[in-house]
């Protein structure tokens, strides 16, 4: 598909559902009832069954013609599909002769697998997850795109494997209650836990990987890796600008639909403004009658409003403004469903509004900060000069960064030396090491702190970023950690729409990671390439914008009543009862937060969110009492979770 070309095939947005019994026993009636309950009324007869196998893609009402999300070959191979293929035209040219007429994305994906195996999934560019049944080898394959934007989970037991793209559906269908302590530790300390869910026996399919399941074993295999060995260098910097414009136009264009309205978040920052402006430009060029609707979020004294109104006016956009006082960051009764989550009230309102206007696509500016070089400190570029033995240039580079940051030159030089000669790489999370060393700062109990220290994502990301050049290593590490934690995944409330991020378009990401870092960011010039390339796209006031609105007051307003409620009896906090959080430490910090004092607020937010998520799950009455595991810490109170014993 050429850049900006109209999307000729609508993305499939639905739920992948399935069960695989290793001994080929008939799928029990309760599993089939679970799958059928998730299907639309018109698709209840469309569950695909085979001895020991059940699989389907349950379409959201009105989203697609029947069976576009599932393809069954003549020899019994099956593919169920959730997502969008961006390079569809290219694949059709390459694979055309043996494809059925008017092939669906599921048929294309199955063909790619049959030709190239697991490695063939690298050819599928887009936001997607899939399940494939290989009839000849009796192998089930579950896979997600490189960024893991469309969710996919699985539950493994001795005799079977169940999977679903809905965590809530899978937890309900399996009765999973066993909390994963490594997830809890990671979530409370850092707000994320790579390759984990809240439930010990439910796992996410890693981005850029396939999970291959046979009767004998389960194996995980990568089909995409970080482009650490790829370099793109032009003699004329204008070529970088031209290529960035081409790739960004393609990134936005493939995500638009001509048959229904498209929505886009608009904050007035460079990223969201670029997405909205490009989407408006492409829609106008196509003559799309449905237009573009932007969503902006307002609060008292917000500096964003001036800027997003400029974009609305310049691009003649239809803007909808949501008051974050009415749809807050979090609410005591909306702290997530199957997993703790922020912005539940707002996402619920976005979903209602999109349903009313008939929109199935929401574009965001996520990942733009990272990809476009929005960094005041990219002084790792000094290490690249050391790597090339250009010592005078390294000193000049370090001096330039020290001047722009107004810090001494010596720490910058020392960090570059450590990066080059000692294989040291700075953390992608500022001050993470200092925070995790002190249990008093983050309030985790000693036992959970040990779980945090021992947590290991299985090494899936290490082999990639460690092979990068010294000056690029931290960027690759940051991207690896974001992807493994599925930070770009669609929120559960918005899983029924195409929730997509143009800045995560894989060709764009690979290009920006392959060019010299100095092209994208220089001392005192963050987003250097972006500002030059998008000079004709963005209004001048947006292009020159340096600041970004902070939601600190919005966060605090939402969390204060929840913190006050927790303070009424911290001894009865669920996270304290279960032995996750130290009572004395969290009590001191909650009091400091209520009084407006220093309390490591960023991390305390995670504790408050997790606490109220636990309470809501307990009070829902949907769970069974613990069985066959150690009792929750804190007494005889019924709690709908078991806590996983350390292994």
Buried (B, 14 or more C-beta within 10 A) or exposed (E): BEBBBBBEBBBBBBBBBBBBBBEEEEBEEEBBEBBBEBBBEEBEEBBBBBEBBBBBBBBBEEBBEEBBBBBBBEEEBBBBBBBBBBBBBBBBEEBEEEBEEEBBBBBBBBBBBBEEBBBBBBBBBBBBBBBBBBBEEBBBBBBBBBBBBBBBBBBBEEEBBBBBBBBBBBBBBBEBBBBBBBBBBBBBBBBBBBBBBBBBBBBBBBBBBBBBBBEEEBEBBBBBBBBBEEEBEBEEBEEBBEBBBBBBBBBBBBBBBBEBBBBBBBBBBBBBBBBBBBBBBBBEEBEBEBBBBBBBBEBEEBEBBEBBBBBBEBBEBEBBBBEBEEBBBBBBEBBBBBBBBBBBBBBBBBBEBBEEEEBBBBBBBBBBBBBBBBBEBBBBBBBBBBBEEEEEBBBEBBBBBBEBBEEEBEEBBEBBBBBBEEEEBBBBBEEEEEBBEEBEBBBBBEEBBBBBEEBEBEEBBEEBBBEBBBBBBBBBBBBBBBBBBBBBBBBBBBBBBBBBBBBBBBBBBBBBBBBBBBBBBBBEBBBBBBBBBBEEBBBEEBBEBEEBBEBEEBBBBBBBEBBEBBBEEBEBBBBBBBBBBBBEBBBBBBBBBBEEEEBBBEBBBBBBBBBBBBBBBBEEEEBEEBEEBEEBBBEEEEBBBBBBEEE
